[in-house]
């Protein structure tokens, strides 16, 4: 168990090191993440759900995943209003703060789950990720466009073009009609799925920056909302609904997940505060790396 977590940590550190020696840059990491987004993630979904039988109780995890951005938006916006962040830091920085608080990196949760539990954990993590992705590519993108200057209608278009959502729909269809995928296709999907975890973790290591700028206080506030407040609500839901140890661990991972890399993507597309986004994501990752082994110790 801990050896798997340690292996992900090694890959993460390797990503950091490769950036320091100029082997890979953030532009390279962006291409890696695009490969994950368009190829690995859909492959992982189809492979994991190919022979899965859905239950109504499983669908509850989708609702749980979709609740994460709403809970975080309520608290981040309340804190921003209380301390007048818009006037203190500017509209664009406020937009990055809100978006980063809402976007949980559930892709990283899937990567960890796949390393620890293989299919059984991936299915649970994918359901949470599916609910979270629905809100990320609709409401969260809309907010990033509103605080920047992007087209608001693009949110719907982005949602309809997400490969993972189409793969999820296809997997639901395959499962509902009891289709069996050929062995050669399952083998190809499995091979691509194996690249999901290392590419995600390695790319996050490349993205991380330790150059803390003037808005460190804003970034730290975002980390508090995204990771620590998320951890509190994860613990609340786990105790409220009495999940199994594996599901409890995955729920805790999801609610306390670091700000997702879409924080950087949305900030770039809609001309928000990209430097703040980079610091925000980096601080979240550093805290999360220390948090995951602790959660594993208590829940597994």
VODRENVEX-809921 format. One record per residue (C-alpha): x, y, z; residue in three letters. Coordinates in nm, 3 decimals. Example, Ala and Ser with C-alpha at 12.3 -4.5 7.8 and 13.67 -1.06 7.14 Angstrom:
<nugus>
nugu px: 1.230	py: -0.450	pz: 0.780	aa: ALA
nugu px: 1.367	py: -0.106	pz: 0.714	aa: SER
</nugus>
This chain:
<nugus>
nugu px: 0.000	py: 0.000	pz: 0.000	aa: UNK
nugu px: 0.255	py: 0.258	pz: 0.111	aa: UNK
nugu px: 0.501	py: 0.136	pz: -0.152	aa: UNK
nugu px: 0.249	py: 0.241	pz: -0.419	aa: UNK
nugu px: 0.211	py: 0.585	pz: -0.262	aa: UNK
nugu px: 0.589	py: 0.613	pz: -0.235	aa: UNK
nugu px: 0.627	py: 0.527	pz: -0.604	aa: UNK
nugu px: 0.390	py: 0.812	pz: -0.697	aa: UNK
nugu px: 0.592	py: 1.045	pz: -0.472	aa: UNK
nugu px: 0.913	py: 0.942	pz: -0.652	aa: UNK
nugu px: 0.751	py: 1.017	pz: -0.990	aa: UNK
nugu px: 0.632	py: 1.355	pz: -0.859	aa: UNK
nugu px: 0.984	py: 1.444	pz: -0.737	aa: UNK
nugu px: 1.125	py: 1.326	pz: -1.070	aa: UNK
nugu px: 0.894	py: 1.574	pz: -1.242	aa: UNK
nugu px: 1.021	py: 1.854	pz: -1.019	aa: UNK
nugu px: 1.383	py: 1.756	pz: -1.085	aa: UNK
nugu px: 1.336	py: 1.736	pz: -1.463	aa: UNK
nugu px: 1.207	py: 2.093	pz: -1.461	aa: UNK
nugu px: 1.504	py: 2.217	pz: -1.255	aa: UNK
nugu px: 1.754	py: 2.068	pz: -1.500	aa: UNK
nugu px: 1.554	py: 2.202	pz: -1.798	aa: UNK
nugu px: 1.472	py: 1.856	pz: -1.928	aa: UNK
nugu px: 1.099	py: 1.930	pz: -1.938	aa: UNK
nugu px: 0.909	py: 2.257	pz: -1.914	aa: UNK
nugu px: 0.553	py: 2.352	pz: -1.826	aa: UNK
nugu px: 0.475	py: 2.353	pz: -2.199	aa: UNK
nugu px: 0.584	py: 1.988	pz: -2.215	aa: UNK
nugu px: 0.375	py: 1.907	pz: -1.908	aa: UNK
nugu px: 0.077	py: 2.073	pz: -2.075	aa: UNK
nugu px: 0.116	py: 1.833	pz: -2.371	aa: UNK
nugu px: 0.140	py: 1.537	pz: -2.133	aa: UNK
nugu px: -0.184	py: 1.646	pz: -1.968	aa: UNK
nugu px: -0.352	py: 1.683	pz: -2.306	aa: UNK
nugu px: -0.252	py: 1.324	pz: -2.384	aa: UNK
nugu px: -0.404	py: 1.220	pz: -2.050	aa: UNK
nugu px: -0.717	py: 1.427	pz: -2.115	aa: UNK
nugu px: -0.784	py: 1.303	pz: -2.469	aa: UNK
nugu px: -0.639	py: 0.950	pz: -2.467	aa: UNK
nugu px: -0.555	py: 0.801	pz: -2.126	aa: UNK
nugu px: -0.861	py: 0.914	pz: -1.931	aa: UNK
nugu px: -1.118	py: 0.780	pz: -2.182	aa: UNK
nugu px: -0.919	py: 0.455	pz: -2.209	aa: UNK
nugu px: -0.913	py: 0.418	pz: -1.831	aa: UNK
nugu px: -1.288	py: 0.474	pz: -1.808	aa: UNK
nugu px: -1.373	py: 0.221	pz: -2.080	aa: UNK
nugu px: -1.134	py: -0.036	pz: -1.933	aa: UNK
nugu px: -1.255	py: 0.010	pz: -1.575	aa: UNK
nugu px: -1.628	py: 0.015	pz: -1.650	aa: UNK
nugu px: -1.630	py: -0.250	pz: -1.924	aa: UNK
nugu px: -1.762	py: -0.523	pz: -1.694	aa: UNK
nugu px: -1.904	py: -0.316	pz: -1.408	aa: UNK
nugu px: -2.265	py: -0.354	pz: -1.289	aa: UNK
nugu px: -2.407	py: -0.026	pz: -1.165	aa: UNK
nugu px: -2.616	py: 0.009	pz: -0.852	aa: UNK
nugu px: -2.822	py: 0.304	pz: -0.736	aa: UNK
nugu px: -2.593	py: 0.337	pz: -0.434	aa: UNK
nugu px: -2.297	py: 0.382	pz: -0.670	aa: UNK
nugu px: -2.467	py: 0.672	pz: -0.846	aa: UNK
nugu px: -2.475	py: 0.855	pz: -0.515	aa: UNK
nugu px: -2.100	py: 0.908	pz: -0.554	aa: UNK
nugu px: -2.170	py: 1.115	pz: -0.868	aa: UNK
nugu px: -2.390	py: 1.349	pz: -0.665	aa: UNK
nugu px: -2.123	py: 1.361	pz: -0.396	aa: UNK
nugu px: -1.859	py: 1.458	pz: -0.652	aa: UNK
nugu px: -2.079	py: 1.732	pz: -0.798	aa: UNK
nugu px: -2.132	py: 1.879	pz: -0.451	aa: UNK
nugu px: -1.761	py: 1.958	pz: -0.404	aa: UNK
nugu px: -1.746	py: 2.271	pz: -0.627	aa: UNK
nugu px: -2.069	py: 2.412	pz: -0.481	aa: UNK
nugu px: -1.952	py: 2.373	pz: -0.121	aa: UNK
nugu px: -1.613	py: 2.526	pz: -0.198	aa: UNK
nugu px: -1.768	py: 2.814	pz: -0.397	aa: UNK
nugu px: -1.995	py: 2.904	pz: -0.107	aa: UNK
nugu px: -1.707	py: 2.928	pz: 0.140	aa: UNK
nugu px: -1.450	py: 3.085	pz: -0.094	aa: UNK
nugu px: -1.695	py: 3.352	pz: -0.208	aa: UNK
nugu px: -1.803	py: 3.419	pz: 0.151	aa: UNK
nugu px: -1.441	py: 3.463	pz: 0.262	aa: UNK
nugu px: -1.365	py: 3.682	pz: -0.041	aa: UNK
nugu px: -1.664	py: 3.906	pz: 0.033	aa: UNK
nugu px: -1.586	py: 3.925	pz: 0.404	aa: UNK
nugu px: -1.225	py: 4.034	pz: 0.348	aa: UNK
nugu px: -1.292	py: 4.239	pz: 0.033	aa: UNK
nugu px: -1.057	py: 4.036	pz: -0.190	aa: UNK
nugu px: -1.180	py: 4.204	pz: -0.509	aa: UNK
nugu px: -1.052	py: 4.548	pz: -0.406	aa: UNK
nugu px: -0.740	py: 4.412	pz: -0.233	aa: UNK
nugu px: -0.620	py: 4.176	pz: -0.505	aa: UNK
nugu px: -0.816	py: 4.264	pz: -0.819	aa: UNK
nugu px: -1.095	py: 4.101	pz: -1.019	aa: UNK
nugu px: -0.873	py: 3.856	pz: -1.209	aa: UNK
nugu px: -0.696	py: 3.729	pz: -0.896	aa: UNK
nugu px: -1.033	py: 3.687	pz: -0.725	aa: UNK
nugu px: -1.150	py: 3.481	pz: -1.023	aa: UNK
nugu px: -0.847	py: 3.253	pz: -0.994	aa: UNK
nugu px: -0.904	py: 3.217	pz: -0.620	aa: UNK
nugu px: -1.267	py: 3.112	pz: -0.671	aa: UNK
nugu px: -1.193	py: 2.877	pz: -0.961	aa: UNK
nugu px: -0.897	py: 2.713	pz: -0.786	aa: UNK
nugu px: -1.106	py: 2.656	pz: -0.474	aa: UNK
nugu px: -1.378	py: 2.485	pz: -0.679	aa: UNK
nugu px: -1.163	py: 2.258	pz: -0.897	aa: UNK
nugu px: -1.065	py: 1.945	pz: -0.706	aa: UNK
nugu px: -0.798	py: 1.746	pz: -0.888	aa: UNK
nugu px: -1.004	py: 1.428	pz: -0.895	aa: UNK
nugu px: -0.786	py: 1.304	pz: -1.183	aa: UNK
nugu px: -0.508	py: 1.270	pz: -0.927	aa: UNK
nugu px: -0.750	py: 1.082	pz: -0.701	aa: UNK
nugu px: -0.816	py: 0.840	pz: -0.989	aa: UNK
nugu px: -0.441	py: 0.801	pz: -1.039	aa: UNK
nugu px: -0.386	py: 0.717	pz: -0.671	aa: UNK
nugu px: -0.690	py: 0.484	pz: -0.666	aa: UNK
nugu px: -0.569	py: 0.301	pz: -0.977	aa: UNK
nugu px: -0.227	py: 0.251	pz: -0.818	aa: UNK
nugu px: -0.371	py: 0.122	pz: -0.490	aa: UNK
nugu px: -0.691	py: -0.062	pz: -0.583	aa: UNK
nugu px: -0.690	py: -0.113	pz: -0.963	aa: UNK
nugu px: -1.045	py: -0.141	pz: -1.106	aa: UNK
nugu px: -1.238	py: -0.149	pz: -0.778	aa: UNK
nugu px: -1.105	py: 0.186	pz: -0.665	aa: UNK
nugu px: -1.103	py: 0.346	pz: -1.010	aa: UNK
nugu px: -1.478	py: 0.295	pz: -1.055	aa: UNK
nugu px: -1.557	py: 0.477	pz: -0.730	aa: UNK
nugu px: -1.308	py: 0.753	pz: -0.805	aa: UNK
nugu px: -1.440	py: 0.788	pz: -1.162	aa: UNK
nugu px: -1.795	py: 0.838	pz: -1.037	aa: UNK
nugu px: -1.683	py: 1.118	pz: -0.806	aa: UNK
nugu px: -1.472	py: 1.261	pz: -1.089	aa: UNK
nugu px: -1.769	py: 1.245	pz: -1.329	aa: UNK
nugu px: -1.990	py: 1.451	pz: -1.095	aa: UNK
nugu px: -1.705	py: 1.695	pz: -1.031	aa: UNK
nugu px: -1.626	py: 1.727	pz: -1.404	aa: UNK
nugu px: -1.987	py: 1.815	pz: -1.488	aa: UNK
nugu px: -1.965	py: 2.121	pz: -1.265	aa: UNK
nugu px: -1.603	py: 2.203	pz: -1.355	aa: UNK
nugu px: -1.673	py: 2.229	pz: -1.726	aa: UNK
nugu px: -1.998	py: 2.421	pz: -1.680	aa: UNK
nugu px: -2.036	py: 2.640	pz: -1.372	aa: UNK
nugu px: -1.666	py: 2.668	pz: -1.287	aa: UNK
nugu px: -1.570	py: 2.752	pz: -1.644	aa: UNK
nugu px: -1.851	py: 3.007	pz: -1.656	aa: UNK
nugu px: -1.711	py: 3.175	pz: -1.344	aa: UNK
nugu px: -1.361	py: 3.184	pz: -1.493	aa: UNK
nugu px: -1.505	py: 3.345	pz: -1.808	aa: UNK
nugu px: -1.707	py: 3.594	pz: -1.604	aa: UNK
nugu px: -1.406	py: 3.714	pz: -1.404	aa: UNK
nugu px: -1.186	py: 3.716	pz: -1.715	aa: UNK
nugu px: -1.328	py: 3.802	pz: -2.053	aa: UNK
nugu px: -1.399	py: 3.466	pz: -2.216	aa: UNK
nugu px: -1.719	py: 3.377	pz: -2.399	aa: UNK
nugu px: -1.981	py: 3.249	pz: -2.156	aa: UNK
nugu px: -2.137	py: 3.018	pz: -2.415	aa: UNK
nugu px: -1.806	py: 2.833	pz: -2.443	aa: UNK
nugu px: -1.880	py: 2.656	pz: -2.112	aa: UNK
nugu px: -2.155	py: 2.445	pz: -2.269	aa: UNK
nugu px: -1.939	py: 2.369	pz: -2.573	aa: UNK
nugu px: -1.648	py: 2.264	pz: -2.350	aa: UNK
nugu px: -1.875	py: 2.033	pz: -2.154	aa: UNK
nugu px: -2.007	py: 1.863	pz: -2.469	aa: UNK
nugu px: -1.655	py: 1.805	pz: -2.604	aa: UNK
nugu px: -1.499	py: 1.644	pz: -2.296	aa: UNK
nugu px: -1.375	py: 1.297	pz: -2.410	aa: UNK
nugu px: -1.405	py: 1.148	pz: -2.061	aa: UNK
nugu px: -1.777	py: 1.224	pz: -2.046	aa: UNK
nugu px: -1.835	py: 1.057	pz: -2.383	aa: UNK
nugu px: -1.631	py: 0.757	pz: -2.269	aa: UNK
nugu px: -1.838	py: 0.738	pz: -1.952	aa: UNK
nugu px: -2.162	py: 0.744	pz: -2.158	aa: UNK
nugu px: -2.026	py: 0.471	pz: -2.386	aa: UNK
nugu px: -1.923	py: 0.262	pz: -2.085	aa: UNK
nugu px: -2.275	py: 0.297	pz: -1.941	aa: UNK
nugu px: -2.421	py: 0.177	pz: -2.272	aa: UNK
nugu px: -2.182	py: -0.120	pz: -2.292	aa: UNK
nugu px: -2.266	py: -0.217	pz: -1.935	aa: UNK
nugu px: -2.643	py: -0.177	pz: -1.983	aa: UNK
nugu px: -2.660	py: -0.404	pz: -2.291	aa: UNK
nugu px: -2.407	py: -0.655	pz: -2.154	aa: UNK
nugu px: -2.161	py: -0.617	pz: -2.439	aa: UNK
nugu px: -1.818	py: -0.778	pz: -2.407	aa: UNK
nugu px: -1.522	py: -0.593	pz: -2.553	aa: UNK
nugu px: -1.269	py: -0.804	pz: -2.748	aa: UNK
nugu px: -0.953	py: -0.902	pz: -2.561	aa: UNK
nugu px: -0.725	py: -0.710	pz: -2.799	aa: UNK
nugu px: -0.919	py: -0.388	pz: -2.737	aa: UNK
nugu px: -0.922	py: -0.438	pz: -2.360	aa: UNK
nugu px: -0.546	py: -0.496	pz: -2.373	aa: UNK
nugu px: -0.490	py: -0.172	pz: -2.565	aa: UNK
nugu px: -0.716	py: 0.022	pz: -2.327	aa: UNK
nugu px: -0.533	py: -0.125	pz: -2.027	aa: UNK
nugu px: -0.193	py: -0.028	pz: -2.167	aa: UNK
nugu px: -0.308	py: 0.332	pz: -2.222	aa: UNK
nugu px: -0.474	py: 0.336	pz: -1.879	aa: UNK
nugu px: -0.144	py: 0.242	pz: -1.714	aa: UNK
nugu px: 0.005	py: 0.569	pz: -1.840	aa: UNK
nugu px: -0.265	py: 0.773	pz: -1.666	aa: UNK
nugu px: -0.123	py: 0.780	pz: -1.313	aa: UNK
nugu px: 0.248	py: 0.842	pz: -1.388	aa: UNK
nugu px: 0.177	py: 1.113	pz: -1.648	aa: UNK
nugu px: -0.060	py: 1.301	pz: -1.416	aa: UNK
nugu px: 0.177	py: 1.289	pz: -1.119	aa: UNK
nugu px: 0.489	py: 1.362	pz: -1.328	aa: UNK
nugu px: 0.320	py: 1.662	pz: -1.496	aa: UNK
nugu px: 0.213	py: 1.805	pz: -1.161	aa: UNK
nugu px: 0.575	py: 1.780	pz: -1.047	aa: UNK
nugu px: 0.682	py: 1.979	pz: -1.354	aa: UNK
nugu px: 0.413	py: 2.240	pz: -1.296	aa: UNK
nugu px: 0.501	py: 2.305	pz: -0.934	aa: UNK
nugu px: 0.668	py: 2.635	pz: -0.853	aa: UNK
nugu px: 0.826	py: 2.754	pz: -0.529	aa: UNK
nugu px: 0.847	py: 3.118	pz: -0.639	aa: UNK
nugu px: 0.596	py: 3.272	pz: -0.404	aa: UNK
nugu px: 0.486	py: 3.615	pz: -0.517	aa: UNK
nugu px: 0.313	py: 3.908	pz: -0.350	aa: UNK
nugu px: -0.025	py: 3.731	pz: -0.333	aa: UNK
nugu px: 0.096	py: 3.449	pz: -0.111	aa: UNK
nugu px: -0.175	py: 3.531	pz: 0.146	aa: UNK
nugu px: -0.444	py: 3.485	pz: -0.118	aa: UNK
nugu px: -0.290	py: 3.157	pz: -0.234	aa: UNK
nugu px: -0.269	py: 3.028	pz: 0.125	aa: UNK
nugu px: -0.633	py: 3.118	pz: 0.182	aa: UNK
nugu px: -0.720	py: 2.919	pz: -0.129	aa: UNK
nugu px: -0.521	py: 2.622	pz: 0.001	aa: UNK
nugu px: -0.712	py: 2.642	pz: 0.329	aa: UNK
nugu px: -1.046	py: 2.632	pz: 0.148	aa: UNK
nugu px: -0.952	py: 2.372	pz: -0.116	aa: UNK
nugu px: -0.759	py: 2.120	pz: 0.097	aa: UNK
nugu px: -0.826	py: 2.173	pz: 0.468	aa: UNK
nugu px: -1.190	py: 2.279	pz: 0.449	aa: UNK
nugu px: -1.241	py: 2.009	pz: 0.188	aa: UNK
nugu px: -1.086	py: 1.758	pz: 0.428	aa: UNK
nugu px: -1.336	py: 1.862	pz: 0.695	aa: UNK
nugu px: -1.636	py: 1.807	pz: 0.467	aa: UNK
nugu px: -1.495	py: 1.477	pz: 0.343	aa: UNK
nugu px: -1.467	py: 1.357	pz: 0.703	aa: UNK
nugu px: -1.823	py: 1.481	pz: 0.766	aa: UNK
nugu px: -1.970	py: 1.286	pz: 0.472	aa: UNK
nugu px: -1.768	py: 0.972	pz: 0.548	aa: UNK
nugu px: -1.903	py: 0.960	pz: 0.902	aa: UNK
nugu px: -2.254	py: 1.058	pz: 0.796	aa: UNK
nugu px: -2.297	py: 0.788	pz: 0.531	aa: UNK
nugu px: -2.080	py: 0.512	pz: 0.684	aa: UNK
nugu px: -1.892	py: 0.414	pz: 0.366	aa: UNK
nugu px: -1.663	py: 0.113	pz: 0.342	aa: UNK
nugu px: -1.292	py: 0.178	pz: 0.425	aa: UNK
nugu px: -1.195	py: 0.192	pz: 0.056	aa: UNK
nugu px: -1.479	py: 0.426	pz: -0.039	aa: UNK
nugu px: -1.415	py: 0.641	pz: 0.269	aa: UNK
nugu px: -1.050	py: 0.679	pz: 0.172	aa: UNK
nugu px: -1.142	py: 0.777	pz: -0.186	aa: UNK
nugu px: -1.405	py: 1.028	pz: -0.066	aa: UNK
nugu px: -1.149	py: 1.184	pz: 0.168	aa: UNK
nugu px: -0.897	py: 1.200	pz: -0.117	aa: UNK
nugu px: -1.152	py: 1.370	pz: -0.343	aa: UNK
nugu px: -1.274	py: 1.633	pz: -0.100	aa: UNK
nugu px: -0.922	py: 1.729	pz: 0.008	aa: UNK
nugu px: -0.774	py: 1.703	pz: -0.344	aa: UNK
nugu px: -0.541	py: 1.985	pz: -0.453	aa: UNK
nugu px: -0.656	py: 2.252	pz: -0.695	aa: UNK
nugu px: -0.679	py: 2.087	pz: -1.036	aa: UNK
nugu px: -0.459	py: 2.168	pz: -1.334	aa: UNK
nugu px: -0.769	py: 2.320	pz: -1.499	aa: UNK
nugu px: -0.707	py: 2.610	pz: -1.260	aa: UNK
nugu px: -0.406	py: 2.686	pz: -1.478	aa: UNK
nugu px: -0.588	py: 2.608	pz: -1.801	aa: UNK
nugu px: -0.892	py: 2.824	pz: -1.723	aa: UNK
nugu px: -0.673	py: 3.108	pz: -1.592	aa: UNK
nugu px: -0.474	py: 3.103	pz: -1.915	aa: UNK
nugu px: -0.774	py: 3.079	pz: -2.149	aa: UNK
nugu px: -0.973	py: 3.353	pz: -1.979	aa: UNK
nugu px: -0.678	py: 3.580	pz: -1.890	aa: UNK
nugu px: -0.699	py: 3.547	pz: -1.514	aa: UNK
nugu px: -0.401	py: 3.555	pz: -1.274	aa: UNK
nugu px: -0.178	py: 3.273	pz: -1.406	aa: UNK
nugu px: 0.104	py: 3.333	pz: -1.154	aa: UNK
nugu px: -0.140	py: 3.306	pz: -0.867	aa: UNK
nugu px: -0.284	py: 2.990	pz: -1.024	aa: UNK
nugu px: 0.062	py: 2.831	pz: -1.041	aa: UNK
nugu px: 0.145	py: 2.913	pz: -0.678	aa: UNK
nugu px: -0.203	py: 2.806	pz: -0.564	aa: UNK
nugu px: -0.178	py: 2.466	pz: -0.734	aa: UNK
nugu px: 0.181	py: 2.415	pz: -0.614	aa: UNK
nugu px: 0.102	py: 2.480	pz: -0.248	aa: UNK
nugu px: -0.200	py: 2.251	pz: -0.265	aa: UNK
nugu px: 0.010	py: 1.971	pz: -0.412	aa: UNK
nugu px: 0.282	py: 2.003	pz: -0.147	aa: UNK
nugu px: 0.024	py: 1.978	pz: 0.133	aa: UNK
nugu px: -0.159	py: 1.692	pz: -0.039	aa: UNK
nugu px: 0.158	py: 1.486	pz: -0.085	aa: UNK
nugu px: 0.203	py: 1.495	pz: 0.293	aa: UNK
nugu px: -0.167	py: 1.431	pz: 0.356	aa: UNK
nugu px: -0.222	py: 1.116	pz: 0.144	aa: UNK
nugu px: -0.006	py: 0.876	pz: 0.354	aa: UNK
nugu px: -0.179	py: 1.004	pz: 0.670	aa: UNK
nugu px: -0.525	py: 0.938	pz: 0.523	aa: UNK
nugu px: -0.413	py: 0.593	pz: 0.408	aa: UNK
nugu px: -0.290	py: 0.512	pz: 0.760	aa: UNK
nugu px: -0.624	py: 0.601	pz: 0.922	aa: UNK
nugu px: -0.870	py: 0.469	pz: 0.661	aa: UNK
nugu px: -0.703	py: 0.160	pz: 0.510	aa: UNK
</nugus>
